[in-house]
Amino acid sequence: MMMMIGRRRRKGEDNEEEEVRSRRRRRRRMNRRMRMRRRRMIRMIRRMRRMTRMRRMRRTRRMSKRMMRMIKMRMKTMMMMMMRRMSGGGGGR
């Protein structure tokens, strides 16, 4: 792909298409960064879910209602944090 672009530039034809392509490439790079961040977020959420599931599996019998409520609240707050970070936080970890 890069070789083809170089050859076309050497020929000196359709520079407008070249401009469009470079602009598109820049946009793609931005999208890639966003996608990476989204992938990391998804991985974190999955890990959290797995952890909670493990905990639940381990301690269902011993756990009291108060403990369950605490864990539920913590999950809710974590989800709120995640949503806030995704919507308006940016890269603030």
KEKOLDO-264532 format. One record per atom (N, C-alpha, C, CB): residue number from 1; atom name; residue in one letter; z, x, y. Coordinates in steps of 0.05 Angstrom, whole numbers, plus 5000, padded with zeros to 4 digits. Glycine has a CB too. Layout:
N
+-----+-------+---------+------+------+------+
: num : atomo : residuo :   c3 :   c1 :   c2 :
+-----+-------+---------+------+------+------+
: NUM :    CA :       a :    Z :    X :    Y :
...
+-----+-------+---------+------+------+------+
END
This chain:
93
+-----+-------+---------+------+------+------+
: num : atomo : residuo :   c3 :   c1 :   c2 :
+-----+-------+---------+------+------+------+
:   1 :     N :       m : 5000 : 5017 : 4976 :
:   1 :    CA :       m : 5000 : 5000 : 5000 :
:   1 :     C :       m : 5000 : 5018 : 5025 :
:   1 :    CB :       m : 5025 : 4981 : 5000 :
:   2 :     N :       m : 5018 : 5037 : 5026 :
:   2 :    CA :       m : 5019 : 5055 : 5049 :
:   2 :     C :       m : 4993 : 5070 : 5052 :
:   2 :    CB :       m : 5043 : 5074 : 5046 :
:   3 :     N :       m : 4982 : 5079 : 5030 :
:   3 :    CA :       m : 4957 : 5094 : 5031 :
:   3 :     C :       m : 4935 : 5077 : 5043 :
:   3 :    CB :       m : 4949 : 5104 : 5003 :
:   4 :     N :       m : 4933 : 5052 : 5035 :
:   4 :    CA :       m : 4913 : 5034 : 5045 :
:   4 :     C :       m : 4916 : 5030 : 5075 :
:   4 :    CB :       m : 4914 : 5006 : 5031 :
:   5 :     N :       i : 4940 : 5027 : 5084 :
:   5 :    CA :       i : 4945 : 5023 : 5113 :
:   5 :     C :       i : 4935 : 5048 : 5128 :
:   5 :    CB :       i : 4975 : 5018 : 5119 :
:   6 :     N :       g : 4942 : 5071 : 5118 :
:   6 :    CA :       g : 4934 : 5096 : 5131 :
:   6 :     C :       g : 4903 : 5098 : 5133 :
:   6 :    CB :       g : 4945 : 5120 : 5116 :
:   7 :     N :       r : 4889 : 5091 : 5111 :
:   7 :    CA :       r : 4860 : 5092 : 5111 :
:   7 :     C :       r : 4848 : 5074 : 5132 :
:   7 :    CB :       r : 4849 : 5085 : 5083 :
:   8 :     N :       r : 4860 : 5049 : 5133 :
:   8 :    CA :       r : 4849 : 5030 : 5153 :
:   8 :     C :       r : 4853 : 5040 : 5181 :
:   8 :    CB :       r : 4863 : 5002 : 5149 :
:   9 :     N :       r : 4877 : 5052 : 5186 :
:   9 :    CA :       r : 4882 : 5063 : 5213 :
:   9 :     C :       r : 4862 : 5085 : 5220 :
:   9 :    CB :       r : 4911 : 5073 : 5215 :
:  10 :     N :       r : 4855 : 5102 : 5200 :
:  10 :    CA :       r : 4837 : 5124 : 5204 :
:  10 :     C :       r : 4809 : 5113 : 5211 :
:  10 :    CB :       r : 4835 : 5142 : 5179 :
:  11 :     N :       k : 4801 : 5091 : 5197 :
:  11 :    CA :       k : 4776 : 5079 : 5203 :
:  11 :     C :       k : 4775 : 5067 : 5232 :
:  11 :    CB :       k : 4770 : 5056 : 5183 :
:  12 :     N :       g : 4798 : 5057 : 5241 :
:  12 :    CA :       g : 4800 : 5048 : 5269 :
:  12 :     C :       g : 4791 : 5019 : 5271 :
:  12 :    CB :       g : 4783 : 5065 : 5286 :
:  13 :     N :       e : 4792 : 5004 : 5250 :
:  13 :    CA :       e : 4784 : 4975 : 5252 :
:  13 :     C :       e : 4809 : 4957 : 5251 :
:  13 :    CB :       e : 4765 : 4968 : 5229 :
:  14 :     N :       d : 4807 : 4934 : 5261 :
:  14 :    CA :       d : 4827 : 4913 : 5262 :
:  14 :     C :       d : 4855 : 4924 : 5268 :
:  14 :    CB :       d : 4827 : 4897 : 5237 :
:  15 :     N :       n : 4859 : 4934 : 5292 :
:  15 :    CA :       n : 4886 : 4943 : 5300 :
:  15 :     C :       n : 4905 : 4920 : 5304 :
:  15 :    CB :       n : 4883 : 4959 : 5326 :
:  16 :     N :       e : 4894 : 4897 : 5311 :
:  16 :    CA :       e : 4912 : 4873 : 5315 :
:  16 :     C :       e : 4926 : 4866 : 5289 :
:  16 :    CB :       e : 4895 : 4849 : 5325 :
:  17 :     N :       e : 4911 : 4867 : 5267 :
:  17 :    CA :       e : 4923 : 4861 : 5241 :
:  17 :     C :       e : 4945 : 4882 : 5235 :
:  17 :    CB :       e : 4901 : 4861 : 5219 :
:  18 :     N :       e : 4939 : 4907 : 5242 :
:  18 :    CA :       e : 4959 : 4928 : 5238 :
:  18 :     C :       e : 4985 : 4922 : 5253 :
:  18 :    CB :       e : 4948 : 4955 : 5247 :
:  19 :     N :       e : 4982 : 4913 : 5279 :
:  19 :    CA :       e : 5005 : 4906 : 5295 :
:  19 :     C :       e : 5021 : 4884 : 5282 :
:  19 :    CB :       e : 4996 : 4898 : 5324 :
:  20 :     N :       v : 5007 : 4863 : 5274 :
:  20 :    CA :       v : 5020 : 4840 : 5261 :
:  20 :     C :       v : 5035 : 4849 : 5236 :
:  20 :    CB :       v : 4999 : 4818 : 5254 :
:  21 :     N :       r : 5022 : 4867 : 5221 :
:  21 :    CA :       r : 5034 : 4876 : 5196 :
:  21 :     C :       r : 5060 : 4892 : 5202 :
:  21 :    CB :       r : 5015 : 4893 : 5180 :
:  22 :     N :       s : 5059 : 4909 : 5222 :
:  22 :    CA :       s : 5083 : 4925 : 5229 :
:  22 :     C :       s : 5106 : 4906 : 5238 :
:  22 :    CB :       s : 5077 : 4946 : 5250 :
:  23 :     N :       r : 5098 : 4886 : 5254 :
:  23 :    CA :       r : 5119 : 4867 : 5264 :
:  23 :     C :       r : 5131 : 4852 : 5240 :
:  23 :    CB :       r : 5106 : 4847 : 5284 :
:  24 :     N :       r : 5113 : 4844 : 5221 :
:  24 :    CA :       r : 5123 : 4830 : 5198 :
:  24 :     C :       r : 5142 : 4848 : 5182 :
:  24 :    CB :       r : 5099 : 4821 : 5180 :
:  25 :     N :       r : 5135 : 4874 : 5180 :
:  25 :    CA :       r : 5151 : 4892 : 5165 :
:  25 :     C :       r : 5179 : 4894 : 5178 :
:  25 :    CB :       r : 5138 : 4920 : 5163 :
:  26 :     N :       r : 5180 : 4895 : 5204 :
:  26 :    CA :       r : 5205 : 4897 : 5218 :
:  26 :     C :       r : 5222 : 4873 : 5211 :
:  26 :    CB :       r : 5201 : 4900 : 5249 :
:  27 :     N :       r : 5210 : 4849 : 5213 :
:  27 :    CA :       r : 5224 : 4824 : 5207 :
:  27 :     C :       r : 5234 : 4825 : 5178 :
:  27 :    CB :       r : 5206 : 4800 : 5211 :
:  28 :     N :       r : 5218 : 4836 : 5160 :
:  28 :    CA :       r : 5226 : 4837 : 5132 :
:  28 :     C :       r : 5251 : 4855 : 5129 :
:  28 :    CB :       r : 5203 : 4848 : 5115 :
:  29 :     N :       r : 5251 : 4877 : 5144 :
:  29 :    CA :       r : 5274 : 4895 : 5143 :
:  29 :     C :       r : 5300 : 4880 : 5151 :
:  29 :    CB :       r : 5270 : 4920 : 5160 :
:  30 :     N :       m : 5298 : 4865 : 5173 :
:  30 :    CA :       m : 5321 : 4849 : 5182 :
:  30 :     C :       m : 5330 : 4830 : 5160 :
:  30 :    CB :       m : 5314 : 4834 : 5208 :
:  31 :     N :       n : 5310 : 4816 : 5148 :
:  31 :    CA :       n : 5316 : 4797 : 5127 :
:  31 :     C :       n : 5330 : 4811 : 5104 :
:  31 :    CB :       n : 5291 : 4783 : 5117 :
:  32 :     N :       r : 5321 : 4836 : 5098 :
:  32 :    CA :       r : 5333 : 4850 : 5076 :
:  32 :     C :       r : 5363 : 4856 : 5082 :
:  32 :    CB :       r : 5318 : 4877 : 5071 :
:  33 :     N :       r : 5368 : 4863 : 5107 :
:  33 :    CA :       r : 5397 : 4868 : 5114 :
:  33 :     C :       r : 5413 : 4843 : 5110 :
:  33 :    CB :       r : 5399 : 4879 : 5143 :
:  34 :     N :       m : 5402 : 4821 : 5120 :
:  34 :    CA :       m : 5416 : 4795 : 5117 :
:  34 :     C :       m : 5420 : 4789 : 5087 :
:  34 :    CB :       m : 5401 : 4772 : 5131 :
:  35 :     N :       r : 5399 : 4793 : 5072 :
:  35 :    CA :       r : 5400 : 4787 : 5043 :
:  35 :     C :       r : 5421 : 4804 : 5029 :
:  35 :    CB :       r : 5373 : 4791 : 5030 :
:  36 :     N :       m : 5423 : 4830 : 5037 :
:  36 :    CA :       m : 5443 : 4848 : 5025 :
:  36 :     C :       m : 5471 : 4837 : 5031 :
:  36 :    CB :       m : 5440 : 4877 : 5037 :
:  37 :     N :       r : 5475 : 4828 : 5057 :
:  37 :    CA :       r : 5502 : 4819 : 5064 :
:  37 :     C :       r : 5508 : 4793 : 5048 :
:  37 :    CB :       r : 5504 : 4813 : 5095 :
:  38 :     N :       r : 5488 : 4776 : 5046 :
:  38 :    CA :       r : 5492 : 4751 : 5031 :
:  38 :     C :       r : 5498 : 4757 : 5002 :
:  38 :    CB :       r : 5467 : 4732 : 5033 :
:  39 :     N :       r : 5484 : 4777 : 4991 :
:  39 :    CA :       r : 5489 : 4783 : 4963 :
:  39 :     C :       r : 5517 : 4794 : 4959 :
:  39 :    CB :       r : 5468 : 4804 : 4953 :
:  40 :     N :       r : 5526 : 4810 : 4978 :
:  40 :    CA :       r : 5553 : 4821 : 4976 :
:  40 :     C :       r : 5573 : 4798 : 4978 :
:  40 :    CB :       r : 5558 : 4841 : 4999 :
:  41 :     N :       m : 5568 : 4779 : 4996 :
:  41 :    CA :       m : 5586 : 4756 : 4999 :
:  41 :     C :       m : 5588 : 4741 : 4972 :
:  41 :    CB :       m : 5577 : 4737 : 5022 :
:  42 :     N :       i : 5564 : 4736 : 4960 :
:  42 :    CA :       i : 5563 : 4721 : 4935 :
:  42 :     C :       i : 5579 : 4736 : 4914 :
:  42 :    CB :       i : 5534 : 4716 : 4926 :
:  43 :     N :       r : 5575 : 4762 : 4913 :
:  43 :    CA :       r : 5589 : 4778 : 4893 :
:  43 :     C :       r : 5619 : 4776 : 4896 :
:  43 :    CB :       r : 5580 : 4807 : 4894 :
:  44 :     N :       m : 5628 : 4778 : 4922 :
:  44 :    CA :       m : 5657 : 4776 : 4927 :
:  44 :     C :       m : 5668 : 4749 : 4918 :
:  44 :    CB :       m : 5663 : 4780 : 4958 :
:  45 :     N :       i : 5653 : 4728 : 4925 :
:  45 :    CA :       i : 5662 : 4701 : 4918 :
:  45 :     C :       i : 5664 : 4698 : 4888 :
:  45 :    CB :       i : 5643 : 4679 : 4930 :
:  46 :     N :       r : 5643 : 4709 : 4874 :
:  46 :    CA :       r : 5644 : 4707 : 4845 :
:  46 :     C :       r : 5667 : 4722 : 4833 :
:  46 :    CB :       r : 5618 : 4718 : 4833 :
:  47 :     N :       r : 5673 : 4746 : 4845 :
:  47 :    CA :       r : 5695 : 4761 : 4835 :
:  47 :     C :       r : 5721 : 4746 : 4839 :
:  47 :    CB :       r : 5696 : 4789 : 4849 :
:  48 :     N :       m : 5724 : 4734 : 4863 :
:  48 :    CA :       m : 5748 : 4719 : 4868 :
:  48 :     C :       m : 5752 : 4696 : 4848 :
:  48 :    CB :       m : 5748 : 4708 : 4897 :
:  49 :     N :       r : 5729 : 4682 : 4843 :
:  49 :    CA :       r : 5731 : 4659 : 4825 :
:  49 :     C :       r : 5739 : 4669 : 4797 :
:  49 :    CB :       r : 5704 : 4645 : 4823 :
:  50 :     N :       r : 5728 : 4692 : 4789 :
:  50 :    CA :       r : 5734 : 4702 : 4763 :
:  50 :     C :       r : 5764 : 4709 : 4761 :
:  50 :    CB :       r : 5717 : 4727 : 4756 :
:  51 :     N :       m : 5774 : 4722 : 4783 :
:  51 :    CA :       m : 5802 : 4730 : 4783 :
:  51 :     C :       m : 5820 : 4704 : 4781 :
:  51 :    CB :       m : 5809 : 4745 : 4810 :
:  52 :     N :       t : 5813 : 4684 : 4796 :
:  52 :    CA :       t : 5830 : 4660 : 4796 :
:  52 :     C :       t : 5829 : 4647 : 4768 :
:  52 :    CB :       t : 5820 : 4639 : 4817 :
:  53 :     N :       r : 5805 : 4648 : 4756 :
:  53 :    CA :       r : 5803 : 4636 : 4730 :
:  53 :     C :       r : 5820 : 4651 : 4710 :
:  53 :    CB :       r : 5773 : 4636 : 4721 :
:  54 :     N :       m : 5819 : 4678 : 4712 :
:  54 :    CA :       m : 5836 : 4695 : 4694 :
:  54 :     C :       m : 5865 : 4688 : 4698 :
:  54 :    CB :       m : 5831 : 4725 : 4699 :
:  55 :     N :       r : 5873 : 4686 : 4723 :
:  55 :    CA :       r : 5901 : 4680 : 4729 :
:  55 :     C :       r : 5909 : 4653 : 4717 :
:  55 :    CB :       r : 5906 : 4680 : 4760 :
:  56 :     N :       r : 5891 : 4634 : 4722 :
:  56 :    CA :       r : 5897 : 4607 : 4712 :
:  56 :     C :       r : 5900 : 4607 : 4681 :
:  56 :    CB :       r : 5874 : 4587 : 4721 :
:  57 :     N :       m : 5881 : 4621 : 4668 :
:  57 :    CA :       m : 5882 : 4622 : 4639 :
:  57 :     C :       m : 5908 : 4635 : 4630 :
:  57 :    CB :       m : 5858 : 4638 : 4628 :
:  58 :     N :       r : 5916 : 4656 : 4644 :
:  58 :    CA :       r : 5940 : 4670 : 4635 :
:  58 :     C :       r : 5965 : 4654 : 4639 :
:  58 :    CB :       r : 5942 : 4696 : 4651 :
:  59 :     N :       r : 5968 : 4641 : 4662 :
:  59 :    CA :       r : 5994 : 4630 : 4669 :
:  59 :     C :       r : 5996 : 4600 : 4670 :
:  59 :    CB :       r : 6003 : 4641 : 4696 :
:  60 :     N :       t : 5979 : 4586 : 4657 :
:  60 :    CA :       t : 5980 : 4556 : 4660 :
:  60 :     C :       t : 6006 : 4545 : 4651 :
:  60 :    CB :       t : 5957 : 4544 : 4644 :
:  61 :     N :       r : 6018 : 4555 : 4629 :
:  61 :    CA :       r : 6042 : 4543 : 4618 :
:  61 :     C :       r : 6066 : 4549 : 4637 :
:  61 :    CB :       r : 6048 : 4554 : 4590 :
:  62 :     N :       r : 6068 : 4574 : 4645 :
:  62 :    CA :       r : 6092 : 4582 : 4661 :
:  62 :     C :       r : 6091 : 4571 : 4689 :
:  62 :    CB :       r : 6095 : 4612 : 4661 :
:  63 :     N :       m : 6067 : 4566 : 4699 :
:  63 :    CA :       m : 6064 : 4561 : 4728 :
:  63 :     C :       m : 6076 : 4534 : 4736 :
:  63 :    CB :       m : 6035 : 4563 : 4736 :
:  64 :     N :       s : 6092 : 4534 : 4757 :
:  64 :    CA :       s : 6103 : 4509 : 4766 :
:  64 :     C :       s : 6084 : 4496 : 4786 :
:  64 :    CB :       s : 6131 : 4513 : 4780 :
:  65 :     N :       k : 6090 : 4471 : 4794 :
:  65 :    CA :       k : 6072 : 4457 : 4812 :
:  65 :     C :       k : 6071 : 4471 : 4839 :
:  65 :    CB :       k : 6082 : 4428 : 4816 :
:  66 :     N :       r : 6094 : 4482 : 4848 :
:  66 :    CA :       r : 6095 : 4496 : 4874 :
:  66 :     C :       r : 6076 : 4520 : 4873 :
:  66 :    CB :       r : 6124 : 4505 : 4880 :
:  67 :     N :       m : 6076 : 4535 : 4851 :
:  67 :    CA :       m : 6058 : 4558 : 4849 :
:  67 :     C :       m : 6029 : 4549 : 4851 :
:  67 :    CB :       m : 6063 : 4573 : 4823 :
:  68 :     N :       m : 6023 : 4527 : 4837 :
:  68 :    CA :       m : 5996 : 4517 : 4837 :
:  68 :     C :       m : 5987 : 4510 : 4866 :
:  68 :    CB :       m : 5993 : 4492 : 4819 :
:  69 :     N :       r : 6006 : 4496 : 4880 :
:  69 :    CA :       r : 6000 : 4488 : 4907 :
:  69 :     C :       r : 5995 : 4513 : 4925 :
:  69 :    CB :       r : 6023 : 4471 : 4919 :
:  70 :     N :       m : 6011 : 4534 : 4921 :
:  70 :    CA :       m : 6008 : 4558 : 4936 :
:  70 :     C :       m : 5981 : 4570 : 4932 :
:  70 :    CB :       m : 6031 : 4579 : 4929 :
:  71 :     N :       i : 5973 : 4572 : 4906 :
:  71 :    CA :       i : 5947 : 4584 : 4900 :
:  71 :     C :       i : 5925 : 4568 : 4911 :
:  71 :    CB :       i : 5944 : 4587 : 4869 :
:  72 :     N :       k : 5927 : 4541 : 4910 :
:  72 :    CA :       k : 5906 : 4524 : 4921 :
:  72 :     C :       k : 5903 : 4529 : 4951 :
:  72 :    CB :       k : 5913 : 4494 : 4916 :
:  73 :     N :       m : 5926 : 4530 : 4965 :
:  73 :    CA :       m : 5926 : 4535 : 4994 :
:  73 :     C :       m : 5912 : 4562 : 5000 :
:  73 :    CB :       m : 5954 : 4535 : 5005 :
:  74 :     N :       r : 5920 : 4582 : 4984 :
:  74 :    CA :       r : 5908 : 4609 : 4989 :
:  74 :     C :       r : 5878 : 4608 : 4985 :
:  74 :    CB :       r : 5921 : 4630 : 4969 :
:  75 :     N :       m : 5869 : 4594 : 4964 :
:  75 :    CA :       m : 5840 : 4592 : 4960 :
:  75 :     C :       m : 5827 : 4578 : 4983 :
:  75 :    CB :       m : 5835 : 4576 : 4934 :
:  76 :     N :       k : 5840 : 4557 : 4993 :
:  76 :    CA :       k : 5828 : 4542 : 5016 :
:  76 :     C :       k : 5825 : 4561 : 5040 :
:  76 :    CB :       k : 5845 : 4518 : 5022 :
:  77 :     N :       t : 5846 : 4576 : 5046 :
:  77 :    CA :       t : 5846 : 4593 : 5069 :
:  77 :     C :       t : 5824 : 4615 : 5065 :
:  77 :    CB :       t : 5873 : 4607 : 5074 :
:  78 :     N :       m : 5822 : 4626 : 5041 :
:  78 :    CA :       m : 5802 : 4646 : 5036 :
:  78 :     C :       m : 5774 : 4634 : 5041 :
:  78 :    CB :       m : 5804 : 4657 : 5007 :
:  79 :     N :       m : 5769 : 4610 : 5031 :
:  79 :    CA :       m : 5743 : 4598 : 5035 :
:  79 :     C :       m : 5737 : 4593 : 5064 :
:  79 :    CB :       m : 5742 : 4571 : 5019 :
:  80 :     N :       m : 5758 : 4585 : 5079 :
:  80 :    CA :       m : 5755 : 4581 : 5108 :
:  80 :     C :       m : 5746 : 4608 : 5121 :
:  80 :    CB :       m : 5781 : 4571 : 5121 :
:  81 :     N :       m : 5760 : 4629 : 5113 :
:  81 :    CA :       m : 5754 : 4655 : 5124 :
:  81 :     C :       m : 5725 : 4663 : 5118 :
:  81 :    CB :       m : 5773 : 4677 : 5113 :
:  82 :     N :       m : 5717 : 4658 : 5094 :
:  82 :    CA :       m : 5690 : 4665 : 5085 :
:  82 :     C :       m : 5669 : 4649 : 5102 :
:  82 :    CB :       m : 5685 : 4658 : 5055 :
:  83 :     N :       m : 5674 : 4623 : 5105 :
:  83 :    CA :       m : 5656 : 4607 : 5121 :
:  83 :     C :       m : 5654 : 4617 : 5150 :
:  83 :    CB :       m : 5664 : 4578 : 5120 :
:  84 :     N :       r : 5677 : 4623 : 5161 :
:  84 :    CA :       r : 5677 : 4632 : 5189 :
:  84 :     C :       r : 5662 : 4659 : 5191 :
:  84 :    CB :       r : 5706 : 4636 : 5199 :
:  85 :     N :       r : 5666 : 4676 : 5172 :
:  85 :    CA :       r : 5653 : 4702 : 5173 :
:  85 :     C :       r : 5622 : 4698 : 5170 :
:  85 :    CB :       r : 5663 : 4721 : 5150 :
:  86 :     N :       m : 5614 : 4680 : 5153 :
:  86 :    CA :       m : 5586 : 4676 : 5149 :
:  86 :     C :       m : 5573 : 4663 : 5174 :
:  86 :    CB :       m : 5581 : 4658 : 5125 :
:  87 :     N :       s : 5587 : 4644 : 5186 :
:  87 :    CA :       s : 5575 : 4630 : 5208 :
:  87 :     C :       s : 5574 : 4646 : 5234 :
:  87 :    CB :       s : 5590 : 4603 : 5213 :
:  88 :     N :       g : 5597 : 4655 : 5244 :
:  88 :    CA :       g : 5597 : 4668 : 5270 :
:  88 :     C :       g : 5611 : 4695 : 5271 :
:  88 :    CB :       g : 5611 : 4650 : 5289 :
:  89 :     N :       g : 5619 : 4706 : 5249 :
:  89 :    CA :       g : 5634 : 4731 : 5250 :
:  89 :     C :       g : 5616 : 4755 : 5253 :
:  89 :    CB :       g : 5651 : 4734 : 5226 :
:  90 :     N :       g : 5594 : 4756 : 5238 :
:  90 :    CA :       g : 5577 : 4780 : 5238 :
:  90 :     C :       g : 5587 : 4799 : 5216 :
:  90 :    CB :       g : 5577 : 4794 : 5265 :
:  91 :     N :       g : 5587 : 4825 : 5222 :
:  91 :    CA :       g : 5594 : 4844 : 5202 :
:  91 :     C :       g : 5623 : 4852 : 5203 :
:  91 :    CB :       g : 5578 : 4869 : 5204 :
:  92 :     N :       g : 5641 : 4835 : 5213 :
:  92 :    CA :       g : 5669 : 4841 : 5215 :
:  92 :     C :       g : 5683 : 4836 : 5189 :
:  92 :    CB :       g : 5682 : 4826 : 5237 :
:  93 :     N :       r : 5692 : 4858 : 5176 :
:  93 :    CA :       r : 5705 : 4854 : 5150 :
:  93 :     C :       r : 5735 : 4857 : 5155 :
:  93 :    CB :       r : 5695 : 4874 : 5129 :
+-----+-------+---------+------+------+------+
END
